[in-house]
């Protein structure tokens, strides 16, 4: 827990506008003055920091269809990262997985497939049976997986999301908002494996017997597109959460309940086009850059360098000027041992008194706790320095 705040305020002038951060009054108009419109019942466009650039009834609770699987995939990827499962592990299809309708890879009860292949089937062709089989493999049964999905939604602060199954087939009390879906995508894009899976255009299963082609046609149609998930049911209509990156600027478009085939893709491209036409990315700090130094108590070294855990880019409107502030929020010191990668603070970017971006500051290396003799020597050295 960060208890003390040491602030290094660095004013710098960059191109920006009031529309770039928060929910401004004017982001719905392009530079040409033409109002941005969408046929989606609910939609949102945000940057990778969560800044809303455009929204239309973005908190409306709607059936999400297979967009549900952006959370299913997130839990699976996190389980792999945590070492709970491995890509090479074998997953056996249950009768429950076999019974799923809609999009599927036609798993047979007892059929086995690797975690990697199951993950690919979910990401590429939105396979309902593979989603159930994969979640049962991780959590033991589908109900436990649903509970984990709702718990993860809560941890992400999603106020308009509730899951009742793992694949989005029509069921009572199962809903999401376009805004919440974009927030899940915002988390998802921080996981390289997630984007690797969602950016697969085509792949083969069962030793080349089954050809899978991604339902996300933006991978072919749209420059910089690399994810995420399509969805359709009669109840939900056409839904899509997509992301694309150009010139360092990553945008996330989420559209729910568009009316006809491919309209979800068309409306997403419209939002993305508008975003890339009117905004640009400004680099604040790159991953691995030394940002601060922190005193270490009772360590074999007296100081640790804090580095940015990842890149931080902010989005700004093209052609306008504003001031930003950076501040470092950290404890005044850390107690040894300090582990490499340990979070020791944050670099926060402020605009008009509001936080508009931040990145964790982590220990550059490990510093073990010093022995009693080393601590005594340091005390003597400190006393000598003070006396002089």
KEKE-3310 file (N, C-alpha, C; in steps of 0.2 Angstrom, whole numbers, plus 5000, padded with zeros to 4 digits):
npx = (5004:5003:5009:5015:5018:5028:5031:5036:5035:5033:5031:5026:5024:5013:5004:4987:4969:4954:4945:4952:4953:4943:4925:4921:4913:4913:4918:4911:4911:4919:4935:4930:4918:4907:4895:4898:4890:4881:4874:4873:4865:4871:4887:4905:4920:4936:4953:4969:4971:4959:4952:4938:4932:4921:4904:4889:4875:4882:4883:4872:4863:4865:4861:4876:4880:4892:4903:4904:4915:4926:4930:4930:4942:4951:4952:4957:4969:4976:4976:4986:4997:4999:5003:4995:4989:4995:5000:5001:4994:4982:4965:4949:4934:4918:4902:4893:4900:4899:4885:4883:4876:4876:4890:4903:4916:4913:4915:4917:4911:4923:4933:4950:4960:4973:4976:4981:4975:4961:4960:4963:4952:4942:4945:4947:4936:4925:4921:4908:4907:4921:4924:4917:4923:4936:4935:4929:4940:4949:4943:4935:4921:4907:4899:4908:4917:4909:4907:4920:4922:4912:4918:4930:4925:4920:4932:4938:4930:4917:4902:4890:4889:4885:4887:4881:4884:4898:4900:4890:4879:4861:4853:4845:4848:4860:4871:4880:4888:4892:4903:4908:4913:4923:4932:4936:4942:4952:4960:4963:4972:4984:4990:5001:4999:4986:4982:4990:4983:4970:4973:4975:4973:4969:4969:4973:4965:4964:4975:4976:4963:4952:4948:4950:4944:4945:4932:4933:4934:4940:4954:4958:4953:4956:4968:4981:4973:4971:4963:4946:4934:4919:4901:4885:4868:4850:4844:4853:4858:4870:4886:4902:4919:4933:4950:4963:4979:4989:5003:5008:4997:4983:4967:4951:4936:4919:4904:4887:4872:4870:4861:4861:4869:4887:4886:4891:4905:4907:4902:4911:4923:4920:4920:4933:4940:4937:4942:4956:4958:4957:4964:4980:4994:5005:5020:5024:5032:5044:5044:5055:5062:5072:5065:5064:5073:5075:5077:5084:5081:5091:5097:5108:5112:5110:5101:5088:5084:5070:5059:5049:5035:5029:5026:5019:5007:4999:4983:4980:4971:4972:4982:4980:4984:4990:4993:5001:5004:5016:5018:5027:5022:5025:5032:5043:5054:5060:5059:5072:5071:5070:5062:5066:5056:5046:5032:5034:5029:5021:5020:5011:5000:4993:4979:4971:4968:4964:4967:4974:4982:4993:5007:5014:5028:5043:5054:5071:5080:5084:5086:5094:5092:5102:5116:5119:5132:5134:5124:5128:5140:5136:5129:5139:5146:5137:5136:5149:5149:5139:5145:5156)
npy = (4994:5011:5023:5036:5051:5056:5069:5073:5086:5089:5100:5100:5104:5099:5093:5094:5092:5097:5088:5076:5069:5061:5063:5072:5087:5088:5077:5070:5075:5076:5083:5089:5093:5085:5075:5061:5046:5031:5015:5006:5000:5002:5009:5012:5021:5020:5024:5015:5018:5019:5031:5039:5042:5043:5039:5030:5027:5019:5012:5003:4989:4974:4959:4950:4940:4930:4939:4938:4929:4936:4938:4924:4920:4928:4924:4911:4914:4920:4910:4902:4910:4911:4898:4888:4880:4873:4877:4865:4855:4842:4843:4836:4833:4836:4829:4839:4850:4844:4846:4859:4872:4882:4891:4880:4867:4854:4845:4828:4818:4815:4816:4822:4837:4849:4862:4874:4872:4872:4884:4892:4888:4894:4908:4910:4904:4906:4895:4887:4875:4872:4882:4879:4867:4870:4879:4871:4862:4870:4875:4865:4863:4870:4880:4884:4891:4901:4908:4912:4921:4931:4936:4940:4950:4959:4963:4971:4981:4982:4987:4984:4971:4954:4937:4921:4910:4903:4905:4914:4910:4911:4915:4917:4932:4936:4947:4962:4978:4989:4997:4991:4979:4985:4989:4976:4972:4982:4977:4965:4967:4969:4957:4948:4934:4933:4943:4937:4925:4930:4936:4927:4923:4911:4894:4876:4862:4845:4838:4844:4842:4850:4866:4882:4898:4915:4924:4937:4949:4961:4959:4956:4967:4979:4991:4988:4981:4969:4961:4959:4951:4944:4943:4935:4933:4929:4936:4945:4952:4959:4960:4967:4968:4977:4980:4991:4996:5010:5019:5020:5022:5015:5010:5005:4998:4996:4989:4986:4976:4979:4980:4972:4958:4959:4972:4976:4975:4985:4996:4997:4999:5012:5019:5018:5023:5037:5039:5037:5047:5059:5059:5057:5048:5051:5048:5045:5038:5024:5007:5000:5011:5021:5029:5034:5034:5024:5024:5010:5001:4992:4984:4975:4984:5002:5008:5008:5007:5013:5007:5009:4999:4996:5002:5019:5028:5043:5049:5062:5076:5081:5095:5104:5113:5109:5108:5096:5086:5077:5065:5057:5044:5036:5026:5033:5025:5008:4992:4980:4962:4967:4962:4959:4967:4970:4980:4997:5009:5022:5030:5044:5053:5069:5079:5094:5092:5079:5061:5054:5045:5031:5022:5007:5008:4998:4988:4988:4977:4963:4966:4959:4956:4963:4956:4955:4960:4968:4978:4984:4989:4998:5007:5013:5019:5028:5036:5042:5049:5059:5065:5072)
npz = (5000:4996:5005:5008:4999:4986:4976:4960:4950:4934:4922:4905:4888:4876:4862:4863:4868:4876:4874:4874:4886:4897:4898:4887:4880:4866:4859:4849:4837:4821:4814:4803:4807:4805:4812:4822:4820:4824:4820:4830:4844:4856:4860:4861:4860:4865:4871:4875:4888:4893:4891:4886:4870:4862:4864:4865:4873:4882:4893:4894:4898:4889:4880:4876:4867:4859:4862:4875:4877:4877:4891:4895:4887:4893:4906:4904:4898:4908:4917:4911:4912:4925:4928:4931:4921:4906:4889:4882:4888:4890:4885:4889:4882:4889:4891:4893:4887:4874:4871:4868:4858:4842:4836:4834:4836:4835:4845:4852:4865:4877:4868:4866:4866:4864:4876:4869:4856:4860:4865:4853:4845:4852:4851:4837:4830:4838:4846:4855:4861:4864:4872:4884:4887:4889:4900:4910:4911:4918:4929:4934:4933:4924:4931:4942:4934:4929:4940:4943:4932:4935:4947:4942:4934:4943:4950:4940:4940:4934:4931:4925:4921:4920:4921:4916:4909:4900:4887:4880:4874:4873:4888:4904:4914:4910:4904:4897:4895:4882:4886:4897:4891:4883:4893:4897:4886:4886:4897:4892:4881:4887:4888:4880:4875:4873:4863:4853:4851:4847:4835:4825:4809:4802:4805:4808:4814:4822:4816:4803:4798:4800:4795:4802:4801:4805:4813:4814:4803:4802:4803:4791:4784:4789:4793:4805:4814:4827:4835:4842:4847:4839:4839:4839:4841:4839:4849:4854:4842:4831:4837:4843:4848:4845:4842:4836:4831:4827:4822:4836:4842:4851:4849:4855:4850:4853:4850:4851:4847:4833:4817:4805:4796:4796:4800:4812:4811:4801:4808:4818:4812:4807:4819:4823:4812:4813:4826:4823:4814:4821:4833:4841:4847:4861:4867:4884:4893:4891:4892:4904:4906:4917:4930:4943:4959:4974:4991:5000:5014:5025:5016:5005:4996:4995:4988:4975:4958:4950:4937:4923:4921:4909:4892:4891:4884:4879:4873:4862:4855:4838:4833:4844:4859:4876:4894:4903:4918:4927:4940:4953:4963:4977:4990:5003:5005:5004:5012:5013:5010:4992:4978:4961:4949:4958:4963:4967:4966:4957:4941:4937:4927:4926:4922:4922:4936:4936:4935:4921:4916:4920:4925:4932:4943:4945:4953:4947:4949:4960:4977:4990:5008:5020:5030:5048:5050:5039:5040:5052:5047:5038:5046:5054:5043:5039:5051:5051:5039:5043:5053:5047)
capx = (5000:5007:5007:5018:5018:5034:5029:5040:5030:5036:5026:5028:5019:5012:4998:4981:4963:4950:4941:4956:4953:4937:4919:4920:4906:4913:4922:4907:4912:4926:4937:4926:4912:4902:4894:4899:4884:4882:4868:4873:4861:4876:4894:4910:4927:4941:4960:4971:4971:4952:4949:4932:4932:4915:4900:4882:4872:4888:4882:4866:4864:4862:4864:4882:4882:4899:4907:4906:4921:4932:4931:4932:4948:4955:4953:4961:4976:4978:4978:4992:5002:5000:5006:4989:4988:5000:4997:5002:4990:4976:4958:4944:4927:4913:4895:4891:4903:4896:4879:4882:4874:4879:4897:4907:4921:4910:4919:4914:4912:4929:4938:4955:4963:4977:4974:4982:4970:4955:4960:4962:4945:4937:4947:4946:4929:4920:4918:4905:4909:4928:4924:4915:4928:4942:4933:4929:4947:4953:4939:4932:4914:4905:4897:4913:4920:4905:4908:4926:4921:4909:4922:4935:4922:4920:4939:4939:4925:4912:4895:4884:4890:4884:4888:4877:4887:4904:4900:4886:4872:4855:4852:4843:4852:4867:4872:4886:4887:4898:4908:4912:4916:4929:4936:4939:4947:4958:4964:4966:4977:4990:4993:5003:4996:4979:4982:4992:4977:4965:4975:4976:4968:4967:4973:4970:4964:4964:4980:4974:4957:4948:4951:4947:4945:4943:4926:4934:4936:4945:4961:4960:4951:4958:4976:4982:4968:4974:4958:4946:4929:4913:4896:4878:4862:4844:4842:4858:4859:4877:4890:4909:4924:4939:4955:4968:4985:4993:5008:5008:4990:4979:4960:4946:4929:4914:4897:4882:4866:4869:4855:4861:4876:4893:4886:4895:4911:4906:4901:4917:4928:4918:4922:4941:4942:4936:4947:4963:4958:4956:4968:4987:4997:5011:5024:5026:5038:5044:5045:5062:5066:5073:5060:5065:5077:5072:5081:5082:5083:5094:5098:5115:5113:5106:5096:5086:5081:5063:5058:5042:5033:5027:5025:5013:5006:4993:4980:4978:4968:4977:4982:4979:4990:4988:4999:5001:5009:5018:5020:5029:5019:5029:5034:5049:5059:5058:5063:5074:5073:5066:5062:5065:5049:5041:5029:5036:5026:5017:5021:5004:4999:4987:4977:4966:4967:4961:4972:4973:4986:4998:5011:5018:5036:5045:5061:5075:5083:5083:5091:5093:5092:5109:5117:5120:5138:5134:5120:5132:5145:5132:5127:5146:5148:5132:5138:5155:5147:5136:5150:5160)
capy = (5000:5017:5028:5043:5053:5061:5072:5076:5089:5091:5103:5099:5106:5094:5094:5090:5096:5095:5082:5070:5065:5061:5062:5079:5089:5089:5072:5067:5078:5075:5089:5092:5096:5080:5072:5054:5042:5023:5011:5002:5002:5005:5009:5016:5021:5022:5022:5009:5020:5019:5037:5038:5047:5043:5034:5031:5023:5014:5008:5000:4982:4970:4952:4951:4934:4928:4944:4935:4925:4940:4936:4917:4920:4932:4919:4906:4916:4922:4904:4900:4915:4909:4892:4883:4876:4874:4876:4858:4851:4839:4844:4831:4836:4832:4828:4846:4853:4842:4848:4866:4873:4887:4890:4875:4863:4847:4840:4822:4817:4811:4819:4826:4842:4853:4869:4878:4871:4874:4892:4894:4887:4899:4914:4911:4903:4907:4888:4886:4868:4872:4887:4875:4861:4874:4882:4865:4860:4875:4876:4859:4863:4877:4884:4887:4895:4907:4912:4916:4926:4937:4938:4944:4957:4964:4966:4976:4987:4982:4989:4982:4965:4948:4931:4915:4904:4905:4906:4919:4907:4914:4912:4922:4936:4936:4954:4966:4984:4990:5000:4985:4975:4988:4988:4969:4972:4986:4972:4959:4969:4969:4950:4946:4928:4935:4946:4932:4920:4934:4939:4922:4923:4905:4888:4870:4857:4838:4836:4847:4840:4855:4873:4887:4905:4920:4928:4945:4951:4967:4956:4957:4973:4985:4991:4988:4977:4963:4958:4954:4946:4945:4939:4936:4928:4933:4941:4951:4955:4959:4963:4966:4972:4976:4984:4992:5000:5013:5024:5020:5024:5009:5011:5000:5000:4991:4990:4981:4976:4982:4977:4967:4955:4963:4979:4977:4976:4991:5002:4997:5003:5019:5022:5017:5028:5043:5040:5038:5054:5065:5059:5054:5046:5055:5044:5048:5034:5018:5001:4999:5018:5023:5035:5036:5030:5023:5021:5003:5000:4986:4980:4974:4990:5007:5012:5004:5011:5011:5008:5009:4992:4995:5009:5023:5033:5046:5051:5069:5079:5083:5102:5109:5113:5109:5106:5090:5085:5070:5065:5050:5042:5030:5026:5036:5020:5001:4988:4974:4961:4969:4958:4961:4967:4972:4987:5001:5016:5023:5037:5046:5059:5072:5084:5098:5089:5072:5056:5053:5039:5029:5016:5005:5008:4992:4987:4985:4971:4961:4968:4955:4959:4963:4952:4960:4964:4973:4983:4988:4993:5004:5012:5016:5023:5034:5041:5045:5054:5064:5069:5076)
capz = (5000:4995:5011:5007:4992:4984:4970:4956:4945:4928:4917:4898:4883:4871:4858:4866:4869:4882:4872:4874:4892:4901:4894:4885:4877:4859:4855:4844:4830:4819:4813:4798:4809:4804:4819:4822:4821:4823:4820:4836:4850:4861:4857:4864:4858:4870:4870:4879:4895:4896:4890:4882:4865:4859:4867:4864:4878:4883:4900:4893:4899:4883:4879:4873:4863:4860:4865:4882:4877:4879:4898:4895:4885:4898:4912:4901:4897:4915:4920:4908:4914:4932:4928:4933:4915:4901:4882:4879:4892:4886:4888:4887:4881:4893:4888:4893:4881:4867:4870:4866:4851:4839:4833:4838:4832:4835:4850:4854:4872:4878:4864:4869:4862:4868:4878:4864:4851:4862:4865:4846:4843:4855:4849:4830:4827:4844:4847:4861:4865:4866:4878:4890:4888:4892:4907:4914:4913:4922:4935:4936:4931:4921:4936:4945:4929:4929:4947:4942:4927:4938:4952:4938:4932:4949:4951:4935:4941:4929:4935:4920:4918:4924:4917:4918:4906:4898:4880:4878:4872:4876:4895:4909:4919:4906:4901:4897:4892:4878:4890:4901:4886:4881:4899:4897:4881:4889:4901:4888:4876:4890:4888:4873:4872:4871:4856:4848:4849:4843:4829:4821:4804:4800:4808:4807:4820:4821:4811:4797:4795:4801:4794:4805:4798:4810:4811:4814:4796:4802:4803:4784:4781:4793:4795:4812:4818:4829:4839:4847:4847:4836:4842:4836:4842:4837:4854:4854:4836:4830:4842:4841:4852:4841:4843:4831:4833:4821:4824:4843:4845:4851:4850:4856:4848:4856:4847:4853:4844:4826:4814:4800:4795:4795:4802:4818:4808:4798:4813:4822:4807:4807:4825:4823:4807:4817:4831:4820:4810:4825:4838:4840:4853:4863:4872:4890:4895:4888:4896:4906:4907:4924:4932:4950:4963:4980:4997:5003:5021:5027:5010:5003:4992:4999:4983:4970:4953:4948:4930:4920:4920:4902:4889:4893:4878:4880:4867:4862:4849:4833:4832:4849:4865:4883:4898:4907:4924:4929:4947:4955:4969:4980:4997:5004:5005:5004:5016:5010:5003:4987:4972:4954:4946:4963:4962:4972:4965:4951:4938:4936:4923:4928:4918:4925:4942:4935:4932:4914:4914:4925:4924:4938:4944:4948:4955:4941:4951:4967:4982:4996:5015:5022:5036:5053:5050:5034:5043:5056:5044:5035:5051:5055:5038:5040:5056:5049:5034:5046:5057:5042)
cpx = (5004:5004:5009:5018:5024:5032:5035:5036:5034:5031:5030:5022:5019:5005:4992:4975:4959:4946:4945:4955:4946:4931:4918:4914:4907:4917:4918:4907:4919:4929:4934:4920:4906:4901:4895:4892:4885:4875:4867:4868:4865:4883:4898:4916:4931:4948:4962:4972:4964:4949:4944:4932:4925:4911:4893:4878:4876:4887:4875:4867:4861:4865:4870:4884:4889:4904:4909:4912:4927:4934:4934:4940:4953:4957:4958:4968:4979:4980:4984:4998:5004:5002:5001:4988:4994:4997:4997:4997:4984:4970:4953:4938:4922:4907:4892:4893:4900:4889:4878:4881:4878:4886:4900:4912:4919:4914:4914:4915:4918:4935:4943:4958:4967:4974:4975:4977:4963:4955:4960:4955:4940:4939:4946:4939:4923:4917:4915:4907:4916:4928:4922:4920:4934:4941:4932:4936:4950:4949:4935:4925:4912:4903:4903:4917:4916:4906:4915:4926:4917:4914:4928:4932:4921:4927:4941:4934:4919:4905:4889:4886:4888:4884:4884:4880:4894:4905:4895:4880:4866:4853:4849:4849:4860:4867:4878:4884:4893:4904:4912:4916:4923:4934:4939:4944:4953:4963:4967:4972:4984:4994:4994:5000:4989:4978:4985:4987:4972:4967:4977:4971:4965:4971:4969:4970:4964:4968:4978:4967:4951:4951:4947:4949:4942:4937:4927:4938:4940:4952:4963:4959:4954:4965:4976:4978:4971:4969:4952:4941:4922:4908:4889:4874:4856:4842:4847:4860:4867:4881:4898:4913:4930:4944:4960:4973:4988:4997:5008:5002:4986:4972:4956:4939:4925:4907:4893:4875:4865:4864:4856:4868:4881:4892:4890:4902:4912:4906:4908:4923:4926:4921:4930:4943:4942:4941:4954:4964:4959:4961:4975:4989:5004:5014:5026:5032:5038:5046:5053:5065:5066:5069:5062:5070:5074:5077:5079:5085:5085:5095:5106:5117:5108:5101:5094:5083:5074:5062:5051:5041:5031:5027:5019:5013:4999:4990:4978:4975:4973:4976:4980:4984:4986:4994:4997:5005:5010:5020:5022:5026:5022:5031:5041:5055:5056:5062:5065:5071:5068:5067:5062:5058:5044:5039:5031:5033:5023:5020:5014:5004:4993:4986:4971:4963:4964:4967:4970:4977:4991:5001:5014:5025:5038:5052:5065:5078:5082:5088:5090:5094:5100:5110:5118:5126:5138:5129:5124:5137:5142:5131:5134:5147:5143:5134:5144:5153:5144:5141:5155:5156)
cpy = (5006:5022:5035:5044:5058:5063:5075:5079:5091:5093:5102:5101:5101:5096:5090:5094:5093:5089:5076:5066:5066:5060:5069:5080:5088:5083:5069:5070:5078:5082:5093:5095:5091:5076:5064:5050:5035:5020:5006:5004:5005:5004:5013:5015:5024:5020:5017:5011:5020:5026:5036:5044:5048:5038:5036:5025:5017:5010:5004:4992:4978:4963:4953:4945:4932:4933:4942:4932:4929:4939:4929:4917:4923:4927:4913:4908:4918:4915:4901:4904:4913:4902:4886:4878:4878:4873:4869:4853:4848:4841:4839:4834:4832:4832:4835:4850:4851:4844:4855:4867:4879:4886:4885:4871:4855:4843:4834:4821:4812:4813:4823:4831:4846:4859:4874:4878:4873:4881:4895:4894:4892:4906:4915:4910:4903:4900:4888:4880:4869:4877:4883:4870:4865:4876:4876:4862:4864:4875:4870:4858:4870:4882:4888:4892:4902:4911:4916:4921:4932:4940:4943:4951:4962:4967:4971:4982:4987:4982:4986:4976:4959:4942:4925:4909:4907:4906:4911:4916:4910:4911:4918:4925:4935:4943:4957:4973:4985:4993:4995:4981:4978:4988:4981:4969:4976:4981:4967:4961:4969:4962:4948:4940:4929:4938:4941:4927:4924:4936:4933:4922:4916:4900:4882:4866:4850:4836:4838:4845:4845:4862:4878:4894:4910:4923:4935:4947:4957:4965:4957:4964:4979:4986:4992:4984:4971:4959:4961:4949:4948:4941:4940:4931:4932:4938:4947:4955:4954:4963:4962:4971:4971:4981:4985:4997:5003:5019:5025:5021:5018:5012:5005:5002:4994:4993:4984:4982:4980:4978:4971:4964:4960:4970:4981:4978:4983:4997:5002:5001:5010:5023:5023:5023:5035:5044:5041:5045:5060:5065:5056:5052:5050:5050:5048:5044:5027:5013:5001:5005:5019:5029:5038:5032:5030:5021:5015:5003:4993:4981:4979:4981:4995:5010:5007:5008:5008:5012:5007:5002:4991:5002:5012:5028:5036:5049:5058:5071:5082:5091:5106:5108:5113:5107:5100:5090:5078:5070:5057:5049:5035:5031:5030:5031:5013:4997:4982:4968:4964:4965:4961:4961:4969:4979:4991:5008:5016:5030:5039:5053:5062:5078:5087:5094:5082:5068:5054:5047:5037:5023:5014:5006:5002:4992:4984:4979:4969:4964:4964:4959:4958:4959:4958:4964:4969:4979:4987:4992:4999:5009:5016:5021:5029:5039:5045:5051:5060:5068:5073:5080)
cpz = (5000:5001:5010:5000:4991:4977:4966:4950:4939:4923:4910:4894:4878:4868:4861:4866:4874:4880:4873:4880:4895:4896:4892:4881:4869:4855:4849:4838:4828:4817:4807:4800:4809:4810:4817:4824:4820:4823:4826:4841:4855:4859:4862:4861:4863:4868:4875:4886:4898:4895:4885:4876:4862:4863:4865:4868:4880:4889:4899:4893:4893:4883:4874:4867:4864:4862:4872:4882:4878:4886:4898:4893:4890:4904:4910:4901:4904:4918:4918:4911:4921:4933:4930:4927:4910:4894:4879:4883:4888:4889:4885:4887:4885:4888:4888:4888:4874:4866:4868:4859:4848:4836:4837:4833:4833:4839:4851:4861:4873:4873:4867:4864:4867:4870:4872:4858:4853:4862:4858:4844:4846:4852:4841:4827:4832:4845:4854:4865:4867:4872:4884:4892:4892:4899:4912:4916:4918:4929:4938:4934:4928:4926:4940:4941:4929:4935:4946:4937:4931:4944:4948:4936:4937:4950:4946:4935:4937:4932:4931:4917:4923:4919:4920:4914:4903:4891:4877:4874:4876:4883:4899:4913:4916:4902:4901:4894:4887:4881:4894:4896:4884:4887:4899:4892:4883:4893:4897:4884:4880:4891:4881:4870:4870:4864:4851:4846:4845:4836:4824:4815:4802:4803:4806:4814:4817:4815:4804:4794:4795:4800:4797:4802:4803:4808:4811:4808:4796:4801:4795:4781:4783:4795:4802:4816:4820:4834:4839:4846:4844:4840:4839:4839:4840:4842:4854:4848:4835:4834:4841:4846:4848:4844:4837:4834:4827:4824:4832:4846:4845:4853:4851:4854:4850:4854:4849:4849:4838:4822:4810:4799:4793:4797:4808:4816:4805:4803:4817:4818:4807:4813:4825:4818:4810:4822:4828:4816:4815:4831:4837:4847:4855:4868:4878:4893:4892:4893:4898:4907:4915:4926:4939:4954:4970:4985:4999:5010:5022:5022:5009:4999:4995:4994:4978:4964:4951:4941:4928:4918:4912:4899:4891:4887:4880:4873:4867:4855:4845:4833:4837:4855:4871:4887:4902:4913:4925:4936:4948:4962:4971:4987:4997:5004:5005:5008:5012:5013:4998:4981:4966:4952:4952:4962:4968:4971:4959:4948:4935:4932:4924:4923:4921:4932:4942:4932:4925:4911:4919:4923:4931:4938:4948:4949:4949:4943:4958:4971:4989:5003:5017:5029:5042:5053:5045:5036:5048:5053:5040:5040:5053:5050:5038:5045:5055:5044:5038:5050:5053:5038)
residu = (UNK:UNK:UNK:UNK:UNK:UNK:UNK:UNK:UNK:UNK:UNK:UNK:UNK:UNK:UNK:UNK:UNK:UNK:UNK:UNK:UNK:UNK:UNK:UNK:UNK:UNK:UNK:UNK:UNK:UNK:UNK:UNK:UNK:UNK:UNK:UNK:UNK:UNK:UNK:UNK:UNK:UNK:UNK:UNK:UNK:UNK:UNK:UNK:UNK:UNK:UNK:UNK:UNK:UNK:UNK:UNK:UNK:UNK:UNK:UNK:UNK:UNK:UNK:UNK:UNK:UNK:UNK:UNK:UNK:UNK:UNK:UNK:UNK:UNK:UNK:UNK:UNK:UNK:UNK:UNK:UNK:UNK:UNK:UNK:UNK:UNK:UNK:UNK:UNK:UNK:UNK:UNK:UNK:UNK:UNK:UNK:UNK:UNK:UNK:UNK:UNK:UNK:UNK:UNK:UNK:UNK:UNK:UNK:UNK:UNK:UNK:UNK:UNK:UNK:UNK:UNK:UNK:UNK:UNK:UNK:UNK:UNK:UNK:UNK:UNK:UNK:UNK:UNK:UNK:UNK:UNK:UNK:UNK:UNK:UNK:UNK:UNK:UNK:UNK:UNK:UNK:UNK:UNK:UNK:UNK:UNK:UNK:UNK:UNK:UNK:UNK:UNK:UNK:UNK:UNK:UNK:UNK:UNK:UNK:UNK:UNK:UNK:UNK:UNK:UNK:UNK:UNK:UNK:UNK:UNK:UNK:UNK:UNK:UNK:UNK:UNK:UNK:UNK:UNK:UNK:UNK:UNK:UNK:UNK:UNK:UNK:UNK:UNK:UNK:UNK:UNK:UNK:UNK:UNK:UNK:UNK:UNK:UNK:UNK:UNK:UNK:UNK:UNK:UNK:UNK:UNK:UNK:UNK:UNK:UNK:UNK:UNK:UNK:UNK:UNK:UNK:UNK:UNK:UNK:UNK:UNK:UNK:UNK:UNK:UNK:UNK:UNK:UNK:UNK:UNK:UNK:UNK:UNK:UNK:UNK:UNK:UNK:UNK:UNK:UNK:UNK:UNK:UNK:UNK:UNK:UNK:UNK:UNK:UNK:UNK:UNK:UNK:UNK:UNK:UNK:UNK:UNK:UNK:UNK:UNK:UNK:UNK:UNK:UNK:UNK:UNK:UNK:UNK:UNK:UNK:UNK:UNK:UNK:UNK:UNK:UNK:UNK:UNK:UNK:UNK:UNK:UNK:UNK:UNK:UNK:UNK:UNK:UNK:UNK:UNK:UNK:UNK:UNK:UNK:UNK:UNK:UNK:UNK:UNK:UNK:UNK:UNK:UNK:UNK:UNK:UNK:UNK:UNK:UNK:UNK:UNK:UNK:UNK:UNK:UNK:UNK:UNK:UNK:UNK:UNK:UNK:UNK:UNK:UNK:UNK:UNK:UNK:UNK:UNK:UNK:UNK:UNK:UNK:UNK:UNK:UNK:UNK:UNK:UNK:UNK:UNK:UNK:UNK:UNK:UNK:UNK:UNK:UNK:UNK:UNK:UNK:UNK:UNK:UNK:UNK:UNK:UNK:UNK:UNK:UNK:UNK:UNK:UNK:UNK:UNK:UNK:UNK:UNK:UNK:UNK:UNK:UNK:UNK:UNK:UNK:UNK:UNK:UNK:UNK:UNK:UNK:UNK:UNK:UNK:UNK:UNK:UNK:UNK)
# end
